[in-house]
Amino acid sequence: MGGVMQESGSAARIEVDDAKSLQAIPDIVGVAPNVNGRVQVTYGNKNWNTQVVSTTASYETMKSSTPIIGRFFTEDENQRRARVALLGATVVRELFGDANPIGETIRINRIDFQVIGVLPEKGASGFRDQDDTALVPLLTGMHRLLGKNYVENIEIEMRPGIDSKALEEKILSLMNERHNVREENRETSFSIRNMADIQAALSQRSKTMSLLL
């Protein structure tokens, strides 16, 4: 994720080309840049406010998001900024009920999109419903929906069995070099959240809560 404000007054922003450069690191097997936002989705006389995730085709396997019906969007559709979308189960239920949404046209922030897939159900995580979401191609979301010319974060999948801390250092070094970050700002210019560390912390917290209960 992008971090500290530089002396020039501009923040260290992540760019689409940064994601492409990370793919050259041997221990990285998948990269999925993301831009998120809240949107209004409508179909006929029904409407629903949900989160939209703008990402690339790599997201499908990295986040276990292979559609239960329909298909995922392609890199070609991303480059063409195609107006296609995949919907989570909650959005499908609110807009379509029991009807099949594949091939139907919805409006996201008043822009027409064709539904091409339904995401697998993942349930709630804390206070967040993981099925209350829509996925669109990265460049479509950036330029047609959210008006952003930068990437908010990049999901990175590493090869199993490697030293994650060493890989984090390689990633941060590459990002700082690409963005010409001054030496004194390199510790805070970009940040990495290691999901394995977060999972371990949550597991320990769960054990603590069980003991308290």
C-alpha positions in Angstrom: 0.0 0.0 0.0 1.1 3.6 -0.6 2.4 5.5 2.4 4.2 8.6 3.5 3.8 12.1 2.0 7.0 13.2 0.2 8.6 16.6 0.6 7.1 17.7 -2.7 3.7 17.3 -1.1 2.6 14.2 -3.1 2.0 10.8 -1.6 3.9 7.6 -2.7 1.3 6.3 -5.1 1.1 2.8 -6.5 0.8 2.6 -10.2 -0.4 -0.2 -12.6 3.1 -0.6 -13.9 4.3 -1.3 -10.4 2.2 -4.5 -10.4 3.8 -5.5 -13.7 7.3 -5.0 -12.4 6.6 -7.1 -9.3 5.8 -10.1 -11.5 9.5 -10.2 -12.5 10.5 -11.2 -8.9 11.0 -15.0 -9.1 9.4 -15.9 -5.8 6.1 -14.1 -6.7 3.6 -16.3 -8.5 0.6 -13.9 -8.6 -0.1 -10.2 -8.5 -3.5 -8.5 -8.4 -3.7 -4.7 -8.1 -6.9 -3.3 -6.6 -9.0 -0.1 -6.4 -12.1 -0.2 -4.2 -15.1 2.0 -3.6 -18.7 2.2 -2.6 -21.2 2.2 -5.5 -25.0 2.1 -6.2 -26.1 -0.9 -8.2 -29.5 -0.9 -9.8 -31.5 -3.5 -11.8 -35.0 -2.6 -12.9 -36.7 -0.9 -9.9 -34.3 -2.4 -7.4 -31.2 -0.9 -6.1 -28.4 -1.8 -3.6 -25.3 0.0 -2.2 -22.3 -2.3 -2.2 -18.5 -2.4 -2.5 -16.9 -2.6 -5.9 -13.4 -4.2 -6.3 -11.6 -3.2 -9.4 -8.9 -5.8 -10.1 -7.3 -8.0 -12.7 -7.9 -11.6 -13.9 -5.2 -12.9 -11.4 -7.7 -12.2 -8.6 -9.8 -15.2 -9.5 -7.3 -17.9 -8.4 -5.4 -15.8 -5.8 -8.6 -15.1 -3.8 -10.5 -18.3 -4.6 -13.1 -16.4 -6.6 -13.8 -18.8 -9.5 -17.5 -18.1 -10.3 -20.1 -20.7 -9.4 -21.9 -19.8 -12.6 -20.7 -17.7 -15.5 -17.0 -16.7 -15.9 -14.3 -14.3 -14.8 -13.3 -11.4 -16.9 -10.1 -11.5 -19.0 -7.0 -9.4 -19.3 -8.2 -8.3 -22.7 -11.5 -7.0 -21.2 -9.4 -5.2 -18.6 -7.3 -3.5 -21.3 -10.5 -2.6 -23.3 -12.1 -1.2 -20.1 -15.0 -3.5 -20.7 -18.2 -2.9 -18.7 -18.6 -6.4 -17.3 -19.1 -7.4 -13.7 -19.2 -10.3 -11.3 -21.6 -10.2 -8.3 -21.5 -11.6 -4.8 -24.4 -13.7 -3.5 -25.8 -10.8 -1.4 -26.0 -8.5 -4.3 -27.6 -11.2 -6.5 -30.2 -11.9 -3.9 -31.1 -8.2 -3.4 -31.3 -7.4 -7.1 -32.4 -10.7 -8.7 -33.9 -12.9 -6.0 -33.8 -16.5 -7.3 -33.5 -15.4 -11.0 -30.3 -16.1 -13.0 -28.4 -12.8 -13.4 -26.0 -14.0 -16.1 -26.2 -11.9 -19.2 -28.4 -9.3 -17.6 -27.6 -5.6 -17.7 -27.2 -3.7 -14.4 -26.3 -0.1 -13.7 -23.3 0.7 -11.5 -23.3 4.4 -10.6 -25.6 4.9 -13.6 -23.3 3.1 -16.0 -24.5 0.0 -17.8 -22.6 -3.3 -17.0 -23.3 -6.8 -18.2 -23.2 -9.5 -15.4 -20.9 -12.3 -16.5 -20.5 -14.3 -13.3 -21.6 -15.0 -9.7 -18.9 -15.3 -7.0 -18.8 -18.2 -4.6 -20.3 -17.5 -1.2 -17.7 -16.7 1.5 -20.0 -15.5 4.4 -19.4 -12.8 6.9 -16.0 -11.8 8.3 -16.4 -9.8 11.5 -18.9 -7.0 10.7 -18.3 -7.3 6.9 -20.4 -9.4 4.5 -17.8 -10.8 2.1 -20.7 -11.6 -0.4 -21.8 -8.0 -0.5 -19.5 -7.1 -3.4 -19.1 -6.6 -7.1 -15.9 -7.2 -9.2 -15.1 -5.2 -12.3 -11.9 -5.1 -14.4 -9.2 -2.8 -12.9 -9.0 -0.2 -15.7 -12.8 -0.1 -16.0 -13.2 0.7 -12.3 -10.3 3.2 -12.3 -11.4 5.2 -15.3 -15.1 4.6 -15.8 -16.4 4.3 -12.2 -14.1 5.7 -9.5 -12.0 8.3 -11.4 -8.7 7.2 -10.0 -5.4 7.1 -11.8 -3.5 5.1 -9.2 -3.8 1.7 -7.5 -4.7 1.5 -3.8 -3.1 -1.8 -3.0 -1.6 -4.9 -4.7 -2.4 -8.4 -3.6 0.7 -10.6 -3.9 0.9 -14.4 -3.8 4.3 -15.9 -3.1 5.8 -19.2 -3.9 5.3 -21.7 -1.0 8.2 -22.5 1.3 10.2 -19.2 0.9 11.3 -16.6 3.4 8.4 -14.1 3.4 10.5 -11.5 5.3 13.2 -11.6 2.6 10.6 -11.2 -0.1 9.0 -8.2 1.7 12.4 -6.5 1.6 12.8 -7.2 -2.1 9.4 -5.8 -2.8 9.9 -2.6 -0.7 13.3 -2.1 -2.3 11.9 -2.4 -5.8 9.0 0.0 -5.0 11.3 2.6 -3.4 13.7 2.5 -6.4 10.8 2.8 -8.9 9.5 5.9 -7.1 12.8 7.5 -6.3 12.0 7.6 -2.6 14.5 9.5 -0.5 16.6 7.3 1.9 15.1 8.9 5.0 11.5 8.1 3.8 12.1 4.5 2.8 10.9 2.9 6.0 7.4 4.4 5.7 6.9 5.1 2.0 5.1 1.7 1.4 3.7 -0.9 3.8 3.1 -4.6 3.5 0.5 -6.6 5.4 1.6 -10.2 5.6 -1.6 -12.2 5.8 0.2 -15.2 7.5 1.1 -12.9 10.3 -2.4 -11.5 10.6 -3.8 -15.0 10.6 -1.5 -16.1 13.4 -2.5 -13.0 15.4 -6.2 -13.7 14.9 -5.7 -17.3 15.9 -4.0 -16.2 19.2 -6.7 -13.7 19.8 -9.4 -16.4 19.3 -7.7 -18.6 21.9 -7.6 -15.7 24.3 -11.3 -14.9 23.8 -12.1 -18.6 24.3 -10.2 -18.6 27.6 -12.0 -15.5 28.8 -15.4 -16.9 27.9 
